[in-house]
C-alpha cells in the first residue's frame, strides 16, 4: 500500500514540516486537495491553517507508514555517519534526521493531486460570474435585453 504525506511551509517556518501523515489517495483528496482548491482552511490534529498562509506545499509518497519510514531513514543516516572517518580534533554534533528532511527524501507526487493548480482554483463560479467576465457575451446579452425591452413597449422601428 502506498501512503501519502502532506508537508507544508507557512510564514515563520524554516522549512517544510509534516502536516498530514499516512493518508490514502481518497483521504488526500478530501482532507487536503478539496479545501486547498476551495481556498478553505486545512485542519490536522487541532492545528488549523488558512490556505492563504501557505508558502509551499508538498505531497510525498512512501511504501510504509510515516513512523517506520522515518525510523528506517534515521537508521540509514546513522549507518552513513558511522562509515565516515572521524576528523581528528573535531567534535561533530548531529541531532539526527529531522522529520522535515523526509520531504526531500521521499518522491514528490504533488502534481498527481494538484496538477499545478493554485489555491482557490477549484472555486465554482456561477453563470452570472462567467457572463460578467466575458465582454463579448456581456455585450450580446445587453443588446438582446435592450431589443426585448423596446419590443415589449412597442418601440419598434417604423
Secondary structure, 3 states (H helix, E strand, C coil): CCEEEEEEEECCCCCCEEEEEEECHHHHHHHHHHHHHCCCEEEECCEEEEHHHEEEEEEEEECCCHHHHHHHHHHHHHHHHHHCCCCCCCCCCCCCCCHHHHHHHCEECHHHHHCCCCCCCCCCCCHHHHHHHCHHHHHHHHHHHHHHHHHHCCCCCC
